[in-house]
Amino acid sequence: MKKRGLWLFIIGSLLVSVATHFFFYQQWLDKHWMIGPNDGLSQIATFKKFIYENYKSGNFFYAWDFGLGGGFYSQLAYYFSTSLVFLLSSVVIFILDSFQWIDPSNVEFWAQCNLFISIIRLSVILFITSHTFRYMKIQAFPAFTGAVIYGCSVMYMRHVVYWEFFADAFIWLPLVVLGLEKLIREGKQGWLIFAMSATLINNFYFAYIQLVFLILYVLGRWVIALTENELPRIKQFKLLVSSGLISFCISAVAFIPAVYGFFNNYRPSYDREIPLFDLIDNILFASPYIVLPAVFMLLIFTFPLYRNRLFRFFAVFSFVLLIFHLSPLAASAFNGFSAPQYRFEYLLSFTIGGCVAIGLQRLNKIAVRFICLASFISLCIYLLSIDYFDFNIKIPKRAATEFSAVMITVFVLFIMFIILMVLYVYFQKKVLLVTIQLFVILWSIVSVNTAAKYGITENGGLEKVTHHYLMSDQYNSAEQRNLIEQVKRQEPDPLSRIDWMAPIRNNTPIVQNFNGTSLYSSIINKTLLWFYWRDLKIDTGRETVSRYGTLGNRANLHALLQTTYWMRKKSQEANAPYGFKKFAESNKYVIYKSDFSLPFIRTGKNIYSEEQLQSTSVLDREHAMLSGVVFAETAGQKLNLAKEKNVIKQANIKAVGAKYRKNQLSVVNDKGGIDITPGSVQKNTKDFYVGFSIKNVNGDKFALKVNKYRTTRKSADSIYKTNINDLVIRVPANDIISIRLPKGEYELKDLSLYEEDYKELHQAVQAADHSPSFTWEKNKLTIDYNNQTREKWMTLPIPYEKGWKLWINGKEQAIEKANYAFIGFKLYNGENHIKMVYHPPYFFPSLALSIIGLFAWAMLHLRSKRRKVIKITEV
């Protein structure tokens, strides 16, 4: 590419990108940020802030304040910890931060800069895609027009707003295609190795999607050869395999820990039937995923264009991907054979862009009659689409009005394209072709801005993502922060936790900079999920597969997990855990502090096993953790634990505003349910632990209240349902326990009731020694402990996960899963010099693979250069 042409592409890409973001720039000036109100604020901006601050401080692997603690390098690789776009932008931000020109210490900064990162990203996408199409011998202007159709698409903007890291995939796709074409045509592997390595490093999820695309692309290229002198298929296959192996090796240091994080997560299997085909949207007029451009509809029915191999290749590929879009089964396959998710349509945008680019270039070779035939076929399809939408899909009145406006606009544009194409084919004036391409570009810009305003902002709730909202009680108010800072100033223990989160914002601890008890992430250490769902049955206030939060207001768990403080709105004070006293308050909020805290490092002699406690209550399990330690393996000794008695049979159960018989509860009033009146309550009982299994017979979502405690349950068809219906709710001991539900039919069974007097908690606190001296810096923990009393074990409230290594007195020792989800290990008598270090799973073998891969890539490059020199010499 000549220097002048290069600058034209760069400037054109930047101008189109800026114009594409025009609506969001106007919003930005009004302090409306370009980010979604749900995952955007809860995860995207939050994790950017979190990772940047850790990387800036030199901490790359583990964080105590990542939920209950965790290896964020592998668990956040799905988001940004290995994202090349994020890392490059962080370098720029770090430089500006060093000069104190910006303040990236708050989430709002990251919400604000999303717009500008997106503008730069889209400029790069347009430039790279244009260059890829140019390599395929497509002329400059048509190539740029095709790139605009790809980049300036509804899906790009949707990804940027809701899940920004998804948008990075738009960069790597055209690079992979460029690399494949260079390999097939010239036998050069360099670009493909770079593109595949970057894809694998950047995001393993989209690496999987693009692997599927790569396989389909190669198979398509073997069927439809695009040039005369392509490499033989056997040689192509060999080069592809070696390129893939080298790319895997280069990316290993990021890819392998990321994949481990994914497999160490837990998601319930999606058990609903997935249909082969389903018309989920209208791709001709209005779709949140892909809208077929009018010019594409005209070109694909212009049949003489199929004589061109490149057009035929892109057209066939587009049809295949279009069928995939209409298939929930294909959407499931692209999502790892889980619930159908429509995230792969950017592949279709790319092939459509290629179709349009080559079609416009070859339009001068088409007779007018073929344009007229294509216009007729396209018009029939549009009319059939409208008929289907009108008679088969019921839409609200306002939406119907908006859809009518969209239809009129599309039809006007469609007619204009027909006129312009007929005029160009008839008169063969270049100015008409330029006009067509300008119209395509202009329409792409206008349609994305329109979708940004109506489809994304108004329907997606972006209008509330403002500076005011980010400073409100719903997210991060000054009143909340001031109370948190008051705790941090007065609490000497830097590892102490606060049980607090803003409504449904499980990542509030990251937003407000404190050690909390909650996390919201698609990838979570599964031992913690099982700890909440199965082992201790801790209700999180909201059923979901991607979150944990709070400790169910259970004082035993607060003591065990260093959670000394409990903060809530004043209206929720009645749920304060046992032993917590008022510490501080503001106008709306109150903080309680526990009188019962246990040291960070605990030792003891009593050992229990998970198998021994399998048939016991969760209250017994809490007591076992207080009086000893629970290991996964068999203890080899008799269970020496006084079991708590289930007193539900002595209680009186009465239906209120409902009918309850044989585990079937029919609620007829708005707030009906059952009342449980305990029998003879022990004098020292402080709390009740109420257990039951509940589900809505009709599969509807519902809210559940037990006295003043409220939680919610997902609908049966929700892809975020845990499929676990067993709950244990702690409530302060009162005369009556009221379970209330909305009108409906429920299955309510396995009722249990336990009384808690906290004798074991008192004993554990009184018996606890002072914590041995220790230092924790980044991913390294050192402890010096003189075991004079012959303690058998030591436990730490650090979640158990692969990556930790332990040395005692210089000898490597095994780390065991203790207390269901945390770290424990056996002790020596006498001096124990303990060192624990965390690195992402398989980090050093992965690093060695990456070095080998880079070396192999360098050798390939040098060999290619030598061959070039030899050829020149021979000539």
Salt bridges, closest charged atoms under 4 A:
GLU53 OE1 - LYS49 NZ 3.25
ASP97 OD2 - LYS56 NZ 2.74
GLU108 OE2 - HIS467 ND1 2.75
GLU164 OE1 - LYS48 NZ 2.51
GLU164 OE2 - ARG121 NH2 2.39
ASP168 OD1 - ARG121 NE 2.94
GLU181 OE1 - ARG185 NE 2.67
GLU181 OE2 - ARG221 NE 2.86
GLU186 OE2 - LYS182 NZ 3.88
GLU186 OE1 - LYS188 NZ 3.07
GLU228 OE2 - ARG309 NH2 2.75
GLU230 OE2 - ARG221 NH2 2.77
ASP281 OD2 - HIS325 NE2 3.11
GLU345 OE2 - HIS325 ND1 2.69
GLU402 OE2 - ARG398 NE 3.28
GLU458 OE1 - ARG398 NH2 2.75
GLU458 OE2 - LYS453 NZ 3.96
ASP473 OD2 - LYS588 NZ 2.50
GLU485 OE2 - LYS488 NZ 3.37
GLU491 OE1 - LYS593 NZ 3.99
ASP499 OD2 - HIS558 NE2 3.45
ASP499 OD1 - ARG568 NH2 3.22
ASP535 OD1 - ARG534 NE 3.13
GLU543 OE2 - ARG713 NH2 3.65
GLU543 OE2 - LYS721 NZ 3.47
GLU573 OE2 - LYS582 NZ 3.56
GLU585 OE1 - LYS570 NZ 2.89
ASP595 OD2 - LYS581 NZ 3.29
GLU610 OE2 - LYS817 NZ 2.79
GLU622 OE2 - ARG554 NH2 2.77
GLU644 OE2 - HIS623 ND1 3.49
ASP675 OD1 - ARG740 NH2 2.84
ASP687 OD2 - ARG730 NE 3.00
GLU747 OE1 - LYS749 NZ 3.78
GLU756 OE2 - HIS623 NE2 2.88
GLU760 OE1 - HIS623 NE2 3.37
ASP784 OD1 - HIS833 ND1 2.81
GLU791 OE2 - LYS605 NZ 2.91
GLU816 OE2 - LYS826 NZ 3.55
